[in-house]
Amino acid sequence: MLFRSEFVRHLRAFYHENNFIEIETPVLGNAASGAAAKPFGTHHNDFDEDFFLYGEDEDLAWRIREKGFSIGYIEEAIVFHWGGQSETGTTPAALFEKKIKAEYLFYEKHYRTDTIERIKRTERFKAIFRIWTLKISLPFSAKKTLIQNKIDRYRLIYKMTTP
């Protein structure tokens, strides 16, 4: 325990000397809890509720960089995620749709309209190509369900990117 305490003290001293600032981010549990309470949202007033689970970390990092701060990366950090616990009962297609919607929400918040249109056009053409190639390979594959799921995902992308 003494080693950890000493290590943290030196690490914080290094950060302080190099003008780093410490920013705490919420850790999500397997259900909305204290972080979803009204006092949390009104106190921090930094997290966009529209993201809920997908994209909020990227959005926060973007806004921190816009304010002139650097984003640090600690290679040794370990994030343990109870895979899918916050989305139990959600179908893979619905989960993918939420992630795509969060991605486009991020674009809408931070990118110019013409850039978003170029991204959508590129994604739409990619989706058409992937649907076409996956449909060709479907009869020859032993993993038909996997390929069909990919086709469904690209159809969703096509639908969401079509004006």
C-alpha positions in Angstrom: 0.0 0.0 0.0 2.9 2.3 0.7 4.3 1.8 -2.8 1.0 2.8 -4.4 0.7 5.9 -2.2 4.3 6.9 -3.0 3.7 6.2 -6.7 0.5 8.3 -6.9 2.3 11.2 -5.0 5.1 11.2 -7.6 2.7 10.9 -10.5 0.7 13.9 -9.3 3.8 15.9 -8.7 4.9 15.1 -12.3 1.5 16.2 -13.7 1.5 19.4 -11.6 5.1 20.3 -12.7 4.1 19.8 -16.4 0.9 21.8 -16.2 -1.5 18.8 -16.5 -4.9 19.1 -14.8 -6.8 16.2 -13.5 -10.3 15.7 -14.8 -12.5 13.0 -13.3 -14.9 11.2 -15.6 -17.9 9.2 -14.4 -17.6 5.4 -14.4 -20.8 3.8 -15.5 -22.2 0.8 -13.6 -24.6 -1.8 -14.9 -27.5 0.6 -14.5 -28.1 4.3 -14.2 -27.4 5.3 -10.7 -26.0 8.4 -8.9 -24.5 9.7 -12.2 -28.0 9.9 -13.6 -29.4 11.9 -10.6 -30.3 15.5 -11.2 -27.7 17.0 -8.8 -24.9 15.3 -10.8 -26.2 16.7 -14.1 -26.7 20.2 -12.8 -23.4 20.3 -10.9 -21.2 19.1 -13.7 -23.3 20.4 -16.6 -20.7 18.9 -19.0 -22.2 15.7 -20.2 -24.6 15.7 -23.1 -27.4 13.3 -22.1 -28.2 12.6 -25.7 -25.1 10.4 -25.9 -25.9 8.2 -22.9 -23.3 5.3 -23.1 -22.1 5.9 -26.6 -19.8 8.8 -27.5 -19.9 10.9 -24.3 -16.2 10.2 -23.7 -15.2 11.4 -27.2 -17.4 14.4 -26.8 -15.9 15.4 -23.5 -12.3 14.9 -24.8 -13.2 17.1 -27.9 -14.5 19.9 -25.7 -11.4 19.7 -23.3 -9.1 20.0 -26.4 -11.2 22.9 -27.7 -10.5 24.7 -24.4 -6.8 24.4 -25.1 -6.0 21.5 -22.8 -4.1 18.3 -23.8 -5.6 14.8 -23.5 -3.4 12.4 -21.7 -3.1 8.7 -22.3 -1.9 6.2 -19.7 -1.0 3.0 -21.5 -1.0 1.0 -18.3 -4.6 2.0 -17.4 -7.1 -0.9 -17.4 -10.7 -0.4 -18.0 -12.8 -3.3 -17.0 -16.2 -3.4 -18.6 -19.0 -5.8 -17.8 -19.7 -6.4 -21.5 -23.2 -5.5 -22.4 -24.5 -5.2 -18.8 -25.9 -1.8 -19.4 -27.7 -3.0 -22.6 -29.0 -6.4 -21.5 -32.1 -7.3 -23.5 -31.1 -5.0 -26.4 -30.9 -6.7 -29.8 -27.5 -6.4 -31.6 -29.2 -4.4 -34.3 -30.7 -1.9 -31.9 -27.3 -1.6 -30.1 -25.6 -0.9 -33.4 -28.2 1.7 -34.2 -27.6 3.5 -30.9 -23.9 3.6 -31.6 -24.3 4.9 -35.1 -26.8 7.6 -33.9 -24.2 8.6 -31.3 -21.5 8.8 -33.9 -23.7 11.1 -36.1 -24.7 13.2 -33.1 -21.0 13.8 -32.4 -20.5 14.9 -36.1 -23.5 17.2 -35.9 -22.1 18.9 -32.7 -18.5 19.3 -33.9 -18.3 19.2 -37.7 -19.4 21.5 -40.4 -22.5 20.5 -42.5 -20.5 20.0 -45.7 -18.1 17.7 -43.9 -20.9 15.7 -42.4 -22.4 15.3 -45.9 -19.1 14.0 -47.3 -18.8 11.5 -44.4 -22.4 10.3 -45.0 -21.8 10.0 -48.8 -18.6 8.0 -48.2 -20.4 5.8 -45.7 -23.4 5.3 -48.0 -21.1 4.2 -50.9 -19.2 1.9 -48.6 -22.4 0.4 -47.3 -23.7 -0.3 -50.9 -20.4 -1.9 -51.8 -20.3 -4.1 -48.6 -24.0 -5.1 -49.0 -23.2 -6.2 -52.6 -20.1 -8.1 -51.8 -21.6 -9.8 -48.7 -24.7 -10.9 -50.7 -22.4 -12.4 -53.3 -20.5 -14.3 -50.6 -23.5 -15.4 -48.6 -24.4 -18.6 -50.5 -20.8 -19.8 -50.2 -20.3 -19.1 -46.5 -20.7 -21.5 -43.5 -21.4 -18.4 -41.3 -24.6 -17.2 -42.9 -26.0 -15.6 -39.7 -22.8 -13.6 -39.2 -22.9 -12.4 -42.8 -26.6 -11.6 -42.6 -26.0 -9.5 -39.4 -23.3 -7.6 -41.3 -25.7 -7.0 -44.2 -28.3 -5.7 -41.8 -25.8 -3.3 -40.2 -24.8 -1.9 -43.6 -28.4 -1.6 -44.6 -28.9 0.5 -41.4 -25.9 2.7 -42.3 -27.3 3.1 -45.8 -30.7 4.1 -44.4 -29.2 6.6 -41.9 -27.0 8.2 -44.5 -29.5 8.5 -47.3 -31.0 12.1 -47.6 
